[in-house]
Amino acid sequence: MSIAVIRVGACLVSSSVIHCVVLTDREVWLVFCLKIMTEVDIYRNTPIRLLGYANEVGEAFRPLIHVKWVRLSYGIASAYVLADTLDKTFKMSKHPFVSDSTRYHQVFIAGVDTLIWQSFASVIIPGITINRICALSLYTLKYTIKLPSKTRKWLTTGIGLACIPFIVKPIDTFVDFVMDETFRKALRTGR
């Protein structure tokens, strides 16, 4: 079922049936959210999502490469975060609103929500997680198995890379939960 808002205070089109209603700004936001949920979000539901994890690849290779390459991986992940933020704000700006001030407010909220979510789900939490997994792996390998330094570093990198696919969904779910219980809840209640 597709939902398209024609104009605030005018009509909704769903399943080829026209329903005329008057929508508040909050209802327009909910319709936008429903539409986003029914569309394929290339930044969250396709392999492009893995660009947000470029910094984890950098963190996994940290024992083997110069720090400038790790920083570059953070730059790639940050560019991904900004691209998703711009995409969500642009999509929100295309929806009808009662007034321009309401439009600016809702576009700002969509941008801030996306920026916070992506920053935590793509850069901060995964970066810390992979960094600590790699540091613990390197430490453990150093004091438990007698291997050459270069071999330990390659094993650590392999462990870090192998962990990335397993941390994506749990971190995304955790950030969704925290955002729903804090930032998004505060927006709904006006506090």
Secondary structure, DSSP 8 states (H G I E B T S, - for coil): --EEE-STTSEEEETTEEEE----HHHHHHHHHHHHHHS--TTTSSGGGGGGGHHHHHHHHTTTS-HHHHHHHHHHHHHHHHHHHHHHHHHHHTS--SSHHHHHHHHHHHHHHHHHHHIIIIIIHHHHHHHHHHHHHHHHHHHHS---HHHHHHHHHHHHHHHHHHHHHHHHHHHHHHHHHTHHHHHHHT-
